[in-house]
Amino acid sequence: MLEIRDLVCGYGHVTALKGVTIAVRAGQLVALVGANGAGKSTTLRAVSGLVPARSGTISLEGRDITGADPRRVLAHGIAHCPEGRRVFPQMSVAENLAMGAYLRRDKAGIGADLARIYGEFPRLAERRAQAAGTLSGGEQQMLAIGRALMARPRLVLFDEPSLGLAPNIVERMFSVIRAICDAGTTVLLVEQNAFAALELCDYAYLLETGRIVLAGTGAALIADPHVRNAYLGG
């Protein structure tokens, strides 16, 4: 579904990705793991059109989307749930969710998706009129996920969804992300909790200093001695 080939990009004089190649098949949950600064978030930002590619290609279902702006990327069916949630703090929960559907014109479908999200996250339904900036971290993450799903994407990019959340909320978030994939939406997940991500995923890539150094099933990476020693505490 998504293919990134020989991708090079960065910020100013810093090259963050040095020829990254990954593939995400339709219906898969693929994890991208690695240390802070390895280039994981940059990879997602490049797919979303937020960071320009210096070379290499990004394609979705065979269509070259390299260099596409974020609006076009969203129109092609890719939604980005960013690190740090990035909700609109002064807007209500309902208004934030509506922003997720701003490219859509199917009112009935939007209403059905909104009802589904409120059913999945009852706390958002209870607080639909409340300013998003007053929600807890876990509630804001629920809102960020819901906002991404309101675009009715075929592929969702999740960037560090567990960051700063309590352990019980983290477990709930991972369960929701797995359910999203099982319901038919393809997922590319960047996650600091490498063990949880590898347990959750269908396939995984290990990124180190801007390069893919290992790929395989989550179970295979968990069993790999380098991964265990460097990322899983031995």
RAFENSUL-V992391 format. One record per pair of residues at least 24 apart in sequence whose ideal C-beta (glycine too) atoms are under 10 Angstrom apart, sorted by sequence separation. I is the first residue (numbers start at 1). J is the second residue. D is the distance in Angstrom with one decimal. If there is no record, write none. Layout:
i j d
I J D
I J D
//
This chain:
i j d
1 25 6.0
2 26 8.9
15 39 9.2
16 40 9.7
49 73 4.7
94 118 9.4
97 121 10.0
121 145 7.9
140 164 9.7
141 165 6.3
156 180 6.6
177 201 9.8
194 218 9.8
197 221 9.4
198 222 5.0
206 230 8.9
1 26 4.2
16 41 9.0
17 42 5.8
22 47 9.9
45 70 9.6
48 73 5.4
49 74 8.9
93 118 9.4
117 142 8.8
120 145 8.7
121 146 6.0
140 165 9.6
156 181 8.6
171 196 8.6
174 199 8.5
175 200 9.1
198 223 9.8
206 231 7.9
1 27 8.1
2 28 9.6
16 42 4.3
17 43 6.4
20 46 8.6
47 73 7.1
48 74 8.2
74 100 9.5
117 143 9.2
120 146 7.6
137 163 8.7
138 164 9.2
170 196 7.4
174 200 5.6
195 221 9.9
198 224 9.8
1 28 7.9
15 42 9.9
16 43 8.6
49 76 10.0
97 124 7.6
137 164 5.4
138 165 5.5
142 169 8.9
149 176 9.8
153 180 9.7
194 221 8.3
195 222 7.1
2 30 8.5
14 42 9.9
74 102 9.0
75 103 5.9
93 121 9.5
96 124 9.2
117 145 8.4
118 146 8.3
137 165 5.6
138 166 6.8
141 169 7.5
145 173 7.6
161 189 7.5
163 191 8.8
194 222 8.8
1 30 9.7
10 39 8.8
16 45 9.3
17 46 6.9
49 78 9.1
74 103 6.1
117 146 4.2
120 149 8.6
136 165 9.1
137 166 8.1
141 170 9.3
156 185 5.8
157 186 9.9
158 187 6.4
159 188 9.4
160 189 9.2
161 190 8.7
162 191 6.4
163 192 6.4
198 227 7.9
9 39 8.8
16 46 8.9
48 78 6.8
50 80 7.9
93 123 9.2
94 124 8.7
116 146 9.3
117 147 8.8
136 166 9.2
138 168 8.8
139 169 9.1
142 172 8.6
146 176 9.7
154 184 8.6
155 185 7.2
156 186 7.4
157 187 8.1
158 188 7.3
159 189 8.4
160 190 6.1
161 191 6.9
162 192 6.9
163 193 9.2
11 42 8.0
47 78 6.6
48 79 8.8
49 80 9.3
71 102 9.5
93 124 5.4
94 125 9.5
97 128 8.1
138 169 3.9
141 172 9.3
142 173 8.1
145 176 6.4
149 180 7.2
154 185 6.6
155 186 4.6
156 187 5.5
157 188 5.1
158 189 4.7
159 190 4.9
160 191 6.3
161 192 9.7
162 193 5.4
7 39 9.5
10 42 7.6
48 80 4.5
50 82 8.9
71 103 7.4
93 125 8.5
96 128 9.7
114 146 8.6
117 149 6.2
137 169 7.6
138 170 8.7
141 173 6.1
145 177 7.8
148 180 9.2
153 185 6.5
154 186 6.3
155 187 7.4
156 188 7.5
157 189 8.1
158 190 6.8
159 191 8.6
160 192 5.7
161 193 9.5
195 227 9.4
9 42 6.6
47 80 7.8
93 126 9.1
94 127 9.3
95 128 9.2
113 146 9.1
116 149 8.1
117 150 6.9
136 169 8.5
152 185 8.9
153 186 8.6
155 188 6.8
156 189 8.8
157 190 7.7
158 191 7.5
160 193 9.0
194 227 7.4
195 228 9.5
198 231 8.8
9 43 8.7
17 51 8.7
44 78 9.8
48 82 8.6
93 127 5.3
94 128 4.4
95 129 9.4
116 150 9.7
138 172 7.7
142 176 8.0
149 183 9.9
153 187 9.9
162 196 7.1
194 228 9.9
197 231 9.8
198 232 8.2
7 42 9.3
16 51 7.9
21 56 8.1
26 61 8.1
45 80 8.0
92 127 8.5
93 128 4.8
94 129 6.7
96 131 9.5
97 132 9.6
114 149 9.8
138 173 7.8
141 176 9.3
145 180 7.9
162 197 8.9
7 43 7.3
9 45 8.5
10 46 9.8
17 53 8.5
19 55 8.5
20 56 7.5
21 57 9.8
23 59 9.9
24 60 9.6
44 80 6.5
92 128 6.7
93 129 7.2
94 130 9.2
95 131 9.2
96 132 5.1
113 149 6.9
114 150 7.0
149 185 7.8
161 197 9.8
194 230 9.0
195 231 7.7
9 46 5.2
17 54 8.7
19 56 7.0
44 81 9.3
45 82 8.5
92 129 5.4
93 130 5.8
95 132 8.0
113 150 5.8
148 185 9.6
194 231 4.3
195 232 5.3
8 46 9.5
16 54 10.0
17 55 9.9
44 82 8.1
45 83 9.5
92 130 6.4
93 131 8.2
94 132 9.7
113 151 9.1
193 231 9.7
194 232 6.2
195 233 8.3
4 43 7.1
7 46 6.2
15 54 7.7
17 56 8.1
44 83 8.6
92 131 6.1
93 132 5.9
96 135 9.7
113 152 6.3
158 197 9.7
192 231 9.8
194 233 9.7
7 47 9.0
11 51 7.5
91 131 7.0
92 132 6.9
110 150 7.2
112 152 9.9
10 51 7.9
41 82 8.5
90 131 6.1
91 132 5.9
93 134 9.8
4 46 7.8
9 51 5.3
10 52 9.5
41 83 5.9
89 131 6.6
90 132 7.8
91 133 8.6
93 135 7.4
110 152 8.7
4 47 7.1
9 52 6.4
10 53 9.9
40 83 9.5
88 131 9.1
89 132 5.5
90 133 6.5
100 143 9.5
109 152 7.1
7 51 10.0
9 53 5.0
10 54 6.9
87 131 9.5
88 132 6.0
89 133 2.8
90 134 10.0
96 140 9.3
100 144 9.3
2 47 7.1
8 53 6.9
9 54 5.3
87 132 4.1
88 133 8.2
89 134 8.0
100 145 9.8
7 53 5.9
8 54 4.6
9 55 8.3
87 133 7.2
89 135 9.1
93 139 8.4
97 143 7.3
100 146 7.1
101 147 8.7
104 150 7.9
106 152 8.7
6 53 9.6
7 54 8.6
8 55 4.6
9 56 7.8
85 132 8.8
93 140 9.6
96 143 5.6
100 147 3.8
103 150 10.0
104 151 7.3
7 55 7.7
8 56 5.4
87 135 7.6
96 144 8.4
99 147 6.3
100 148 6.2
101 149 9.5
102 150 8.8
103 151 6.8
104 152 7.0
4 53 9.3
6 55 6.8
7 56 3.7
9 58 10.0
93 142 9.3
97 146 5.6
98 147 8.8
100 149 7.0
101 150 4.3
102 151 8.4
103 152 9.6
6 56 4.1
7 57 7.4
85 135 9.2
93 143 6.0
96 146 8.0
97 147 5.7
100 150 3.1
101 151 6.4
5 56 5.8
6 57 7.2
7 58 6.7
89 140 8.9
96 147 5.4
99 150 7.9
100 151 5.3
101 152 7.8
121 172 9.7
4 56 7.2
5 57 5.0
85 137 7.6
87 139 9.4
97 149 9.0
98 150 7.5
99 151 9.6
100 152 9.1
4 57 7.6
5 58 7.9
84 137 9.8
85 138 9.9
87 140 5.2
93 146 8.5
97 150 5.4
100 153 9.4
3 57 7.7
4 58 5.4
5 59 7.7
85 139 9.5
86 140 9.0
87 141 9.1
93 147 9.5
96 150 9.0
3 58 7.5
4 59 8.1
85 140 4.4
88 143 9.5
121 176 8.3
2 58 7.6
3 59 4.9
84 140 9.1
85 141 5.6
87 143 5.3
120 176 7.1
2 59 7.4
3 60 8.0
84 141 9.6
85 142 9.4
87 144 6.0
1 59 9.4
2 60 5.7
3 61 9.1
85 143 7.3
86 144 6.8
1 60 6.8
2 61 8.2
3 62 8.4
7 66 8.6
85 144 4.4
87 146 10.0
88 147 9.0
120 179 8.3
1 61 5.8
81 141 8.4
84 144 8.9
85 145 9.2
87 147 7.3
120 180 9.4
1 62 9.5
3 64 9.8
5 66 9.5
83 144 9.8
86 147 9.2
4 66 9.4
82 144 7.2
85 147 9.4
2 65 9.1
81 144 5.2
80 144 9.7
81 145 5.8
81 146 9.5
79 145 9.7
81 147 7.8
82 148 9.0
81 148 4.4
116 183 10.0
79 147 8.4
80 148 6.9
81 149 8.8
79 148 4.1
78 148 9.8
79 149 7.3
79 150 8.5
80 151 9.5
79 151 4.5
81 153 9.8
78 151 8.7
79 152 8.6
80 153 9.0
86 159 9.6
74 148 9.7
77 151 8.1
79 153 3.7
85 159 9.9
77 152 8.2
78 153 6.0
79 154 8.9
80 155 9.6
81 156 6.2
82 157 8.4
83 158 9.3
84 159 8.4
85 160 9.8
1 77 9.4
2 78 7.8
75 151 9.2
77 153 5.3
78 154 7.4
79 155 7.4
80 156 7.7
81 157 6.6
82 158 9.0
83 159 4.1
84 160 7.7
85 161 8.9
1 78 9.9
74 151 6.0
76 153 9.2
77 154 3.9
78 155 4.8
79 156 5.1
80 157 4.6
81 158 4.9
82 159 5.3
83 160 4.4
76 154 8.4
77 155 6.2
78 156 7.8
79 157 7.1
80 158 8.5
81 159 6.6
82 160 8.7
83 161 8.6
85 163 8.8
74 153 7.7
76 155 8.9
77 156 9.7
78 157 6.7
79 158 9.6
80 159 7.3
81 160 9.5
82 161 9.8
84 163 7.0
85 164 9.0
81 161 6.7
83 163 6.4
84 164 8.2
85 165 10.0
83 164 9.9
73 155 9.8
73 157 9.7
61 154 8.3
60 154 8.4
61 155 9.5
60 155 7.3
81 177 9.1
79 185 9.0
81 187 9.7
83 190 7.8
47 155 8.6
77 185 9.6
78 186 9.4
80 188 9.7
81 189 9.6
48 157 6.5
77 186 9.4
83 192 9.5
47 157 6.2
78 188 9.1
48 159 9.5
45 157 8.9
44 157 4.6
43 157 8.9
44 158 8.3
45 159 8.3
44 159 5.2
41 157 9.7
43 159 9.5
44 160 9.7
41 159 5.4
40 159 7.8
41 160 7.3
40 160 8.3
36 160 9.9
30 155 10.0
32 157 9.6
32 158 10.0
27 154 10.0
28 155 9.9
29 156 9.8
31 158 9.5
32 159 9.6
26 154 7.8
26 155 8.6
29 158 9.4
24 155 7.2
24 157 9.8
47 188 7.6
44 188 7.0
43 188 8.4
44 189 9.4
44 190 5.8
43 190 7.4
29 177 7.3
42 190 9.7
29 178 6.7
40 189 9.7
41 190 6.0
40 190 4.3
29 180 8.5
30 181 9.4
39 190 9.9
40 191 8.5
2 154 9.6
29 181 4.2
38 190 9.8
40 192 8.8
1 154 7.4
2 155 6.0
28 181 7.3
29 182 8.5
1 155 6.4
27 181 7.3
2 157 9.3
27 182 8.9
29 185 9.4
30 186 8.0
31 187 8.8
32 188 6.7
33 189 8.9
34 190 8.7
36 192 7.4
27 184 6.8
29 186 7.8
30 187 7.0
31 188 8.1
32 189 6.9
33 190 7.9
35 192 9.1
26 184 8.9
27 185 8.5
28 186 6.0
29 187 4.4
30 188 5.3
31 189 4.9
32 190 5.0
33 191 6.7
34 192 9.4
26 185 9.7
27 186 6.0
28 187 7.4
29 188 8.2
30 189 6.9
31 190 7.7
32 191 8.0
33 192 8.5
35 194 9.2
26 186 5.5
27 187 9.4
28 188 8.7
29 189 6.5
31 191 6.3
33 193 8.9
34 194 8.0
25 186 7.6
33 194 4.5
24 186 6.1
33 195 9.2
43 205 9.2
24 187 8.3
31 194 8.3
33 196 9.9
24 188 5.4
33 197 5.5
43 207 7.2
31 196 9.2
32 197 8.3
33 198 6.7
40 205 9.3
42 207 9.4
22 188 8.3
31 197 4.1
30 197 9.8
31 198 6.2
40 207 5.6
43 210 9.4
29 197 9.3
31 199 9.4
33 201 8.9
38 206 8.6
39 207 5.5
42 210 8.2
31 200 6.9
32 201 9.3
38 207 4.5
39 208 8.7
43 212 9.7
31 201 3.8
38 208 5.6
39 209 7.5
29 200 6.4
30 201 6.1
31 202 8.6
33 204 6.1
34 205 8.4
35 206 9.7
37 208 9.9
38 209 6.3
39 210 4.5
29 201 5.0
30 202 6.7
31 203 7.6
32 204 7.4
33 205 7.4
34 206 5.8
35 207 8.6
37 209 8.0
38 210 7.0
39 211 8.2
28 201 8.0
29 202 5.2
30 203 5.0
31 204 4.3
32 205 5.3
33 206 5.7
34 207 3.9
35 208 7.0
37 210 9.2
38 211 8.8
39 212 9.5
28 202 4.6
29 203 8.0
30 204 6.8
31 205 7.4
32 206 8.3
33 207 7.2
34 208 5.7
35 209 8.5
38 212 10.0
27 202 8.4
28 203 6.0
29 204 9.5
30 205 7.3
31 206 9.4
32 207 5.9
33 208 9.9
34 209 8.6
38 213 9.6
34 210 9.5
25 202 8.3
34 211 9.7
24 202 9.6
25 203 7.8
34 212 9.2
24 203 8.0
34 213 8.6
23 203 8.7
32 212 8.9
34 214 9.7
22 203 9.3
24 205 9.6
33 214 9.4
22 204 9.9
23 205 9.3
22 205 5.2
2 186 7.4
4 188 9.6
21 205 9.1
1 186 5.4
20 205 8.5
22 207 8.8
30 215 9.7
33 218 9.4
2 188 6.8
1 188 9.6
20 207 7.1
31 218 6.7
30 218 9.7
33 221 7.5
29 218 9.1
17 207 8.5
20 210 7.1
21 211 9.6
22 212 6.5
31 221 8.6
18 209 7.5
19 210 8.0
20 211 7.0
21 212 6.4
17 209 9.9
18 210 4.0
19 211 6.6
20 212 5.8
23 215 9.3
16 209 9.3
17 210 5.0
18 211 5.3
19 212 8.4
22 215 7.7
15 209 9.9
16 210 5.7
17 211 8.2
18 212 9.7
21 215 9.4
33 227 8.1
15 210 6.6
17 212 9.6
35 230 7.8
14 210 9.6
34 230 9.3
35 231 7.6
34 231 7.8
33 231 6.7
33 232 10.0
10 210 8.3
4 205 9.9
9 210 9.4
8 210 8.5
7 210 9.6
4 212 9.5
//
